Amino acid sequence: MEQIKYTPLTRNSKEAVLDVKNNVIITNWHDKIQPEGLLVHKSDYYVAYDKARRKEAIFHLRDKYNPVSEWHDVIYHDGLVDGESDFYIAHCLRGKYHSFKSAIFHKDNKLKPISQWHDVILPNGLVEGKSKYYIAWDSNNNQAIYCYENGKNKLISKRLTIIFKYGLIEGESDYYMVYDQTKEKKFAIFHVNNPRKPVTGWHDKSVLKETIKNVSQAILNVNNKNN
């Protein structure tokens, strides 16, 4: 049985984390601590909530006084806290410049996000450490793929009704499948280098039913037809 390394403590409505082996409290006492990354040995990061600020921040075990992130309304565990990558998503409910928006940050720069502020950012891909791509969308509800590489962030797809995470986003291939509600036949597969013209043409749901379940096989079929 794996030995328990850390355990949460509660005292006088405050929370902290105890190093079990050394019997030492390794965090400050906070109004609330979300130590899931620590408890399952995924990372050395945890999220702490400050009631006075009504915000939360990410801390590293090596420095319990200075957070590696700014204080945000919401910080998602995907990525940095879960030990998947060096990125995390923060959400702003009401701010001076952004309200009800999310952005991606790198652990080494808590002041400036690597992405724009969007209505929704999915953790699949970049944040989960599977690829350099991620999907985001805004008030028009159209989704788009962005690529973060060599310190630069750029839009690499058209804005479409739905972009599926399989293939490109998950780091499985250079292809991705989309759904466009404006078209009579709504499903198609695109290559990352050509966002304007799909490699499959547009199909109805029945034709691409198996594509949704198994994009890799669908891409193989497409490649065979093109050869």
C-alpha positions in Angstrom: 0.0 0.0 0.0 1.3 3.4 -0.9 2.2 5.5 2.1 0.3 8.7 2.6 2.6 11.7 2.1 0.3 14.6 2.8 -3.0 15.0 4.6 -5.4 18.0 5.0 -5.9 19.6 8.4 -8.8 21.7 9.8 -8.5 24.0 12.8 -10.7 26.9 13.9 -12.4 27.0 10.4 -9.0 27.2 8.7 -7.3 24.6 6.5 -3.7 23.5 6.0 -1.7 20.5 4.7 0.5 18.3 6.9 3.6 16.4 5.9 2.8 13.1 7.5 6.3 11.6 7.6 7.9 14.7 9.2 4.8 15.8 11.1 5.2 19.3 9.8 2.6 21.7 8.5 3.9 22.7 5.1 1.3 25.4 4.1 -0.1 28.5 5.7 -3.5 28.3 7.3 -6.1 29.4 4.7 -9.9 29.7 4.6 -9.9 26.8 2.2 -7.2 24.7 0.6 -7.7 22.4 -2.5 -4.7 20.1 -2.2 -5.8 17.4 -4.6 -2.5 17.7 -6.7 -0.5 17.1 -3.5 -2.6 14.3 -2.1 -2.4 12.1 -5.1 1.3 13.0 -5.7 0.6 14.6 -9.1 2.3 17.9 -8.4 3.8 20.2 -5.8 1.1 22.8 -6.3 -2.2 23.5 -4.5 -5.0 26.1 -4.6 -5.8 28.3 -1.6 -8.9 30.4 -1.1 -8.9 33.7 0.7 -12.3 34.7 2.1 -11.5 38.4 2.5 -10.4 38.7 -1.1 -13.1 36.2 -2.3 -10.4 34.9 -4.6 -8.0 32.0 -4.9 -4.4 31.5 -5.9 -1.9 28.7 -6.7 1.0 28.1 -4.3 4.0 25.9 -4.6 5.3 23.9 -1.7 8.7 25.7 -1.7 7.0 29.0 -0.9 3.9 29.1 1.2 3.9 32.9 1.4 4.0 34.0 -2.2 1.6 32.5 -4.7 2.8 31.6 -8.2 -0.4 33.0 -9.6 -2.4 36.2 -9.1 -5.5 36.0 -7.0 -8.4 35.1 -9.3 -12.1 34.4 -8.9 -11.7 30.9 -10.1 -8.6 28.7 -10.9 -9.1 25.4 -12.6 -7.0 22.4 -11.5 -6.5 21.2 -15.1 -2.8 21.5 -16.1 -0.4 22.9 -13.5 -2.2 21.8 -10.3 -2.9 18.3 -11.7 0.7 17.9 -12.8 -0.2 17.8 -16.5 1.6 20.9 -17.8 3.0 24.3 -16.8 -0.3 26.1 -17.8 -3.5 26.8 -15.9 -6.8 28.5 -16.7 -8.0 31.4 -14.5 -11.5 32.8 -14.6 -12.5 36.4 -13.9 -16.1 37.1 -12.8 -16.0 40.8 -12.6 -12.8 42.8 -13.3 -11.7 46.2 -14.4 -11.0 45.0 -18.0 -12.6 41.6 -18.2 -15.9 40.1 -16.8 -16.9 36.5 -17.0 -13.8 35.7 -19.1 -11.1 33.0 -18.9 -7.5 33.0 -19.9 -4.5 30.7 -19.9 -1.4 31.5 -17.9 2.1 30.0 -17.7 3.4 29.3 -14.2 6.4 31.6 -14.8 4.4 34.7 -15.7 1.4 35.3 -13.4 0.8 38.9 -14.7 0.3 38.3 -18.4 -1.8 35.4 -19.9 -0.5 33.6 -22.9 -4.0 33.6 -24.4 -6.6 36.3 -25.0 -9.5 36.5 -22.5 -12.3 34.3 -23.8 -15.8 33.4 -22.7 -14.8 29.7 -22.6 -11.4 27.9 -22.9 -11.3 24.2 -22.9 -8.4 22.5 -21.0 -8.0 19.8 -23.7 -4.7 20.0 -25.6 -2.3 22.7 -24.3 -3.4 22.9 -20.7 -3.5 19.1 -20.3 0.0 18.8 -21.8 -1.2 16.9 -24.9 -0.4 19.4 -27.7 0.3 23.1 -28.4 -3.3 23.7 -29.4 -6.5 24.6 -27.5 -10.1 25.5 -28.3 -11.8 28.8 -27.2 -14.9 30.7 -28.0 -16.7 34.0 -27.2 -20.2 35.5 -27.1 -20.9 34.5 -30.7 -20.6 30.9 -29.6 -18.3 30.0 -32.5 -15.3 27.9 -31.5 -11.8 28.3 -32.9 -8.4 26.6 -32.5 -5.4 28.5 -31.2 -1.8 27.5 -31.2 0.8 28.5 -28.6 4.3 28.0 -29.7 7.7 29.7 -29.1 6.0 32.3 -26.9 3.5 33.3 -29.5 -0.3 32.7 -29.6 -2.1 32.6 -32.9 -5.5 31.6 -34.4 -5.1 28.7 -36.8 -8.7 27.7 -37.7 -11.9 29.2 -38.9 -14.6 30.0 -36.3 -17.1 27.2 -36.4 -20.1 25.9 -34.4 -18.2 23.0 -32.9 -14.6 21.8 -33.1 -14.0 18.3 -31.7 -11.0 17.7 -29.5 -10.1 14.4 -31.1 -7.0 14.3 -33.4 -5.1 17.6 -33.5 -6.1 19.0 -30.0 -5.4 15.7 -28.3 -2.0 15.4 -30.0 -3.1 12.3 -32.0 -2.7 13.7 -35.5 -2.6 16.9 -37.7 -6.4 16.6 -38.4 -9.5 17.8 -36.6 -13.2 17.4 -37.2 -15.8 20.2 -37.2 -19.5 20.8 -37.2 -20.9 23.8 -39.0 -24.6 24.4 -38.4 -24.8 26.9 -41.3 -24.2 24.1 -43.9 -26.7 21.6 -45.2 -24.1 18.8 -44.7 -22.5 19.8 -41.5 -19.5 17.6 -40.7 -15.9 17.7 -42.2 -12.3 17.0 -41.3 -9.6 19.7 -41.8 -5.8 19.5 -41.8 -4.0 21.9 -39.5 -2.2 23.6 -42.4 -5.4 24.4 -44.4 -8.3 25.9 -42.4 -10.2 26.9 -45.5 -10.7 23.6 -47.3 -11.6 20.3 -45.6 -9.8 17.1 -46.6 -13.1 15.2 -46.6 -15.7 17.5 -48.1 -18.9 18.1 -46.1 -21.0 15.2 -45.0 -24.2 14.6 -43.0 -24.2 13.0 -39.6 -24.9 9.5 -40.8 -21.9 9.4 -43.0 -19.5 10.6 -40.2 -21.2 8.9 -37.3 -18.2 6.6 -36.8 -15.9 9.5 -37.3 -17.0 11.1 -34.1 -16.2 7.8 -32.3 -13.0 7.1 -34.1 -11.3 10.0 -35.8 -8.0 8.2 -36.2 -9.7 5.5 -38.4 -11.7 8.1 -40.3 -8.5 10.1 -41.1 -6.8 6.8 -42.2 -9.8 6.2 -44.6 -9.5 9.7 -45.9 -5.8 9.4 -46.6 -6.4 6.1 -48.4 -9.0 7.7 -50.6 -6.6 10.5 -51.5 -3.7 8.1 -52.4 
